[in-house]
Amino acid sequence: MLENLPFWSHLTDDQQQYLIRSAGLREYEKGQQLYDSSDECLGMIMVESGTIRTYIVSPEGREITLFKLSEGDSCVLSVACVLSEIRFETQIMAAEDARLRIVPTGVFDRLFRENVYVREFAYETATRRFSAVMHVMQQMIFAGLDQRLAEFLLERYEESGSPEIVMTQEEISREINSAREVVARAVRQFAKDGLVSTSRGRIRILDPLGLQELAETGR
């Protein structure tokens, strides 16, 4: 996985060996906390398997999902102490069982200072994550709940290739940044409209074209 990093070929032999020796493997169970912004910097995260979720918590205690990382993704926001221009208070949790390769902050700091390609990777990756955050903010401000829910269901459908989405309404509410009760009402309306059918912990998409129209135009 280290060899797939964009800057790998631009490292010296010594830097490559230093990175190999230092990158540790950690495994997390679903729901386990990886990182809190009050913690010391975790390091650069690379996801070997599973999914992790980066989120913030509102003053009322509601979790707002900013972005998720899956197999092959990397994140440098948890080394914000290295990227001194960035202040990003987040929490990170395993959305499902996850296996991560983590480069300690001190190691990343050294490579960051020594190698321009590592710095380029760090800032490009941080920029992509901030773009994802801006998309979330735009959705929350400008898109209605029905649009966000329809878009989310279609995304899961496309990712899995299955019309059946195995998630609780509580989990969905965290994903689309709404209250569970609001999501429950929207799901009931979707079922009434013939867009989906529901069972305990599952939603089956019946009319993807109808959901697509709703995602694009709203009600």
C-alpha positions as CSV (number, residue, x, y, z in Angstrom):
1,M,0.0,0.0,0.0
2,L,2.9,2.4,0.7
3,E,4.2,1.9,-2.8
4,N,0.9,3.1,-4.1
5,L,1.4,6.5,-2.5
6,P,1.8,9.2,-5.2
7,F,5.1,10.4,-3.7
8,W,6.6,7.0,-3.2
9,S,8.8,7.0,-6.3
10,H,10.1,10.4,-5.4
11,L,11.5,9.3,-2.0
12,T,15.1,8.3,-1.6
13,D,15.9,4.7,-0.7
14,D,16.6,5.8,2.9
15,Q,13.2,7.6,3.1
16,Q,11.4,4.6,1.6
17,Q,12.9,2.3,4.2
18,Y,12.2,4.8,7.0
19,L,8.6,4.9,6.0
20,I,8.3,1.1,5.7
21,R,9.8,0.6,9.2
22,S,7.6,3.2,10.8
23,A,4.1,2.6,9.3
24,G,2.2,0.6,11.8
25,L,-0.9,-1.5,11.3
26,R,-3.9,-1.0,13.5
27,E,-7.3,-2.7,13.5
28,Y,-10.5,-1.1,14.8
29,E,-14.0,-2.6,15.4
30,K,-17.1,-0.9,14.1
31,G,-18.0,2.0,16.3
32,Q,-14.6,2.3,17.9
33,Q,-13.2,5.8,18.2
34,L,-9.9,6.4,16.3
35,Y,-9.3,10.1,17.0
36,D,-10.6,13.1,18.8
37,S,-9.4,16.6,18.0
38,S,-8.4,16.9,21.7
39,D,-6.0,14.0,21.2
40,E,-2.4,14.2,20.1
41,C,-2.0,14.0,16.3
42,L,-2.7,10.4,15.1
43,G,-0.6,10.5,12.0
44,M,-1.3,9.9,8.3
45,I,-4.1,7.3,7.8
46,M,-4.3,4.9,5.0
47,V,-7.3,2.6,4.8
48,E,-6.4,-1.0,3.9
49,S,-9.9,-2.3,4.4
50,G,-13.2,-1.2,5.9
51,T,-14.5,2.3,6.3
52,I,-13.9,5.2,8.7
53,R,-16.1,8.2,9.3
54,T,-14.9,11.8,10.0
55,Y,-17.4,13.9,11.8
56,I,-18.0,16.9,14.1
57,V,-20.5,17.2,16.9
58,S,-22.8,20.1,17.2
59,P,-23.4,22.0,20.5
60,E,-26.7,20.0,20.8
61,G,-24.8,16.8,20.5
62,R,-25.8,15.9,16.9
63,E,-23.1,14.2,14.8
64,I,-22.5,15.8,11.4
65,T,-20.7,13.5,9.0
66,L,-18.1,15.4,6.9
67,F,-16.6,12.5,4.8
68,K,-15.9,8.8,4.8
69,L,-12.7,7.0,3.8
70,S,-12.8,3.5,2.3
71,E,-10.2,1.0,1.0
72,G,-7.3,2.8,-0.7
73,D,-8.1,6.2,0.7
74,S,-5.7,8.4,2.7
75,C,-6.2,11.2,5.1
76,V,-3.7,13.8,6.5
77,L,-6.1,16.0,8.5
78,S,-5.2,14.0,11.6
79,V,-1.6,15.4,11.3
80,A,-2.8,19.0,11.5
81,C,0.0,19.7,13.9
82,V,2.3,19.2,10.9
83,L,0.1,21.2,8.5
84,S,0.3,24.2,10.7
85,E,-1.9,26.3,8.4
86,I,-4.8,23.9,8.9
87,R,-7.1,23.9,12.0
88,F,-9.7,21.2,11.7
89,E,-11.4,19.9,14.8
90,T,-12.9,16.6,14.0
91,Q,-13.5,13.1,15.4
92,I,-12.9,9.9,13.5
93,M,-14.7,6.6,14.1
94,A,-14.7,3.2,12.4
95,A,-18.0,3.0,10.4
96,E,-17.3,-0.7,10.0
97,D,-14.5,-3.0,11.0
98,A,-11.4,-1.3,9.6
99,R,-7.7,-2.1,9.0
100,L,-5.5,0.9,8.8
101,R,-1.9,1.7,8.0
102,I,-0.8,4.7,10.1
103,V,2.4,6.7,9.6
104,P,3.2,8.4,12.9
105,T,3.2,12.2,13.0
106,G,6.9,12.5,13.7
107,V,7.7,10.3,10.6
108,F,5.3,12.2,8.4
109,D,6.7,15.5,9.7
110,R,10.3,14.6,8.7
111,L,9.2,13.5,5.2
112,F,7.0,16.6,4.9
113,R,10.0,18.8,5.6
114,E,12.5,16.9,3.5
115,N,10.5,16.1,0.4
116,V,8.5,18.6,-1.7
117,Y,6.4,15.7,-3.2
118,V,5.2,14.7,0.3
119,R,4.2,18.3,0.9
120,E,2.4,18.4,-2.4
121,F,0.5,15.2,-1.6
122,A,-0.4,16.5,1.9
123,Y,-1.9,19.8,0.6
124,E,-3.7,18.1,-2.3
125,T,-5.2,15.5,0.0
126,A,-6.3,18.1,2.5
127,T,-7.8,20.2,-0.3
128,R,-9.9,17.2,-1.5
129,R,-11.2,16.6,2.0
130,F,-12.1,20.3,2.5
131,S,-14.0,20.1,-0.8
132,A,-15.9,17.2,0.5
133,V,-16.7,19.2,3.6
134,M,-17.9,22.1,1.6
135,H,-20.2,19.8,-0.4
136,V,-21.7,18.6,2.9
137,M,-22.3,22.2,4.1
138,Q,-23.9,23.2,0.8
139,Q,-26.2,20.1,1.0
140,M,-27.2,21.0,4.5
141,I,-27.9,24.7,3.6
142,F,-29.5,24.4,0.2
143,A,-30.8,20.9,-0.3
144,G,-34.0,19.6,1.3
145,L,-34.1,16.4,3.4
146,D,-35.9,14.5,0.6
147,Q,-33.1,15.3,-1.9
148,R,-30.3,14.4,0.5
149,L,-32.0,11.1,1.4
150,A,-32.7,10.2,-2.2
151,E,-29.1,11.0,-3.2
152,F,-27.8,9.0,-0.3
153,L,-29.9,5.9,-1.2
154,L,-28.8,6.1,-4.8
155,E,-25.2,6.4,-3.8
156,R,-25.4,3.3,-1.7
157,Y,-27.2,1.5,-4.5
158,E,-24.5,2.4,-7.0
159,E,-21.7,1.5,-4.5
160,S,-23.0,-2.0,-3.6
161,G,-24.9,-2.9,-6.8
162,S,-27.8,-4.1,-4.7
163,P,-31.2,-2.4,-4.3
164,E,-31.3,-3.5,-0.7
165,I,-29.6,-1.1,1.8
166,V,-28.9,-2.7,5.1
167,M,-28.8,0.2,7.5
168,T,-30.9,1.5,10.4
169,Q,-32.6,4.8,10.2
170,E,-30.4,6.0,13.0
171,E,-27.3,5.2,10.9
172,I,-28.8,6.9,7.8
173,S,-29.6,10.0,9.9
174,R,-26.0,10.3,10.8
175,E,-24.9,9.9,7.2
176,I,-27.2,12.7,5.9
177,N,-26.9,14.9,9.0
178,S,-30.5,14.9,10.1
179,A,-32.5,13.7,13.1
180,R,-33.7,10.1,13.1
181,E,-37.3,11.1,13.5
182,V,-37.1,13.3,10.4
183,V,-35.5,10.5,8.4
184,A,-38.2,8.1,9.6
185,R,-40.9,10.4,8.3
186,A,-39.2,10.8,5.0
187,V,-38.7,7.0,4.6
188,R,-42.4,6.4,5.3
189,Q,-43.3,9.0,2.6
190,F,-40.9,7.4,0.2
191,A,-42.6,4.0,0.8
192,K,-46.0,5.5,0.4
193,D,-44.9,7.0,-2.9
194,G,-43.7,3.6,-4.1
195,L,-40.0,4.6,-4.2
196,V,-38.8,2.1,-1.6
197,S,-40.1,-0.7,0.7
198,T,-38.9,-1.1,4.2
199,S,-38.3,-3.8,6.8
200,R,-36.4,-3.8,10.1
201,G,-32.9,-2.4,9.4
202,R,-33.4,-2.5,5.7
203,I,-34.6,-0.3,2.8
204,R,-35.1,-1.7,-0.7
205,I,-35.1,0.6,-3.6
206,L,-38.1,0.0,-5.9
207,D,-38.0,3.0,-8.2
208,P,-34.4,4.3,-8.8
209,L,-35.5,6.6,-11.6
210,G,-38.1,8.2,-9.2
211,L,-35.4,8.7,-6.6
212,Q,-33.1,10.2,-9.2
213,E,-35.7,12.7,-10.1
214,L,-36.3,13.5,-6.5
215,A,-32.5,13.9,-5.9
216,E,-32.2,16.4,-8.8
217,T,-35.3,18.5,-8.3
218,G,-36.7,17.9,-4.8
219,R,-40.5,17.9,-4.1
